[in-house]
C-alpha cells in the first residue's frame, strides 16, 4: 500500500510535468523540429523570438491590457464590495447575484455577446474592446474576493473613522484599502493572470493589435517549431518566478 | 432616519459603477444575444424573428446535433477520469506526504497552471505526435512496433483536458481533505475498520461535497472550451464551441452561433440543477 502510494505519486507527477518538461527542453533544440532526438542545446530560438517585433508587441499589449483591465476590475469591485458590505440596500441580493453572474457564463459566450454588441454600437475590435471584456470576466472575481474579506471588525473600524470625521473617500483610501491590502493584492494578481492568459475574448475582439495568446495561436498555424517552445517556456518561467516571489512575500503574510 | 438615508445614498453611489458596467457590457449584450438566437440568416442578411428555426435545426441537423453529443461524451469522460485520478493523488499528498513537504508537493502538482493555456495544449501536441516523446519512448522500449495515431483524435483532446482538470481537482479535493478532523479516521479505526474501509466508508463520503463542486467546475469549463479540442482533436468531430466558432468564421452566422450558445448555457444550467444540493461554491 505504501509503495503503491509513492509509485502513484511519481506516475502522476510525470503525467503532470511531462508536457511542460518537453516544452522547455525542446526550446533548446538545435534543429527545425522540437521532437526527439534532442540535438544539443542552443539559444538561437530565444534570440529569434526576442528579435521578433510582432511577438514583442503582442507581449507588451498583453501586459498593458492585463494591467489596466485588472486595475479597473479591482477598483469597481472594491467600491461595490464596500457599498454592499456597508448597508443593506433594497435588492442587495439581486445586485450581488448580478455582479457575480458573469462568472457562471463561459468566456466564449461572453466574447460572442460582446462581439455582436460592439458591432452594433460601433466599437471596433481592438485592445480596448478586449480590455472591456476582461473587466467583465474579472469584476465578479474581484468583487467576490473583496466582499468575502470585509468582516465585522472591518466595518467597526470604518465606522470609527467616519465618527472621527474622515470623509468618505478618506475612509476608503486610508482605512479600508490598507486593511484589505492582502485581499486586494490577491484579487489583482488573480485578475492579472486571467487576463494575461485569456485567449478566446482576445481572439474575437482584437484585429490588428493582438495579445500574446492570440499571437501564439497564429504561430501554431505554421506547425511545430522550437520558436513556439521558446515563447511558451519564457512565459512559463516568468510566471513561475512571479509566483515564487509572491509566495515568499505576499502570501506568506496572508497565511499567518 | 437621515443618517440611514445618507448611508443608503453612499451605498448606492459605491455600487453603481460596477452595476452599470455589468449591465452595459454583460447583461445587455447577453440579452441581445439571446434575442438574436431567435432570428435567422437569409443569404447575408439577418431576418429578425422571433422564430425557432435555429433551435429546430440544431436538434434535427445531424452535424449540429452531433456536436452536442460529442461535447457531452468528451466532457463526461474527462470529468470521470479526472476525478478518479485526482482523488488518490490529493489523498496521498494530504495523508502520506510529510506535512512540511505538502506545500511543495502541491505546488509541483499544479506547476503547469502557470504556462499559458494555449501553450499547454501545444505542448501536448508536441508530446503526443507521431514523432513525439511518448511514441519515441514506446517504440524505443519495444512496446509498440510503430507509432500509433493519438494526435488529432478524441483521445488527444481527452488527455489534454484530463491533464488540466487533474490539477484543478487535486487542489479542491486536497483542500477538502486537510479540513477533515483526523478524529473521524481514528474513530473508524478504533471501531475496527480496516484502512480501506476507513477510506471507503468515512473519508470518501466526507469529501463528496468538494468532489462534486470540483466535478461541476470541470464540467462547465470543459464543455465551454474551444482551445483544447481545436488544437488536439483534429477535424473528424467538432465540439459545440468549435461549431460556434465555425458559424462565426465561415458565414458570419451570428444567429446560429447565438442559438448554439444558448443551448450550451442550457446544458450547464441543467448540470447545475442536477448537483445544486451538493454544491458549496464558497467552500472551494
Interface residues (C-beta under 8 A of the other chain):
Chain A: X1 X2 X5 X6 X8 X9 X12 X13 X15 X16 X17 X18 X19 X20 X22 X23 X26 X33 X34 X35 X36 X76 X77 X79 X80 X82 X83 X84 X86 X87 X89 X95 X98 X99 X101 X102 X104 X105 X106 X107 X108 X109 X110 X112 X113 X114 X115 X116 X117 X120 X132 X133 X135 X136 X139 X143 X148 X168 X196 X197 X199 X200 X204 X212 X213 X216 X217 X220 X224 X228 X229 X231 X232 X235 X236 X239 X240 X243 X247
Chain B: X4 X7 X8 X10 X11 X12 X13 X14 X15 X17 X18 X19 X21 X22 X23 X25 X26 X27 X28 X29 X30 X32 X33 X36 X85 X88 X89 X92 X93 X96 X97 X105 X107 X108 X109 X111 X112 X114 X115 X116 X117 X118 X119 X120 X122 X123 X124 X125 X126 X127 X129 X131 X132 X133 X136 X163 X166 X167 X195 X220 X221 X223 X224 X225 X226 X227 X231 X241 X244 X245 X248 X254 X257 X258 X261 X264 X265 X268 X272 X282
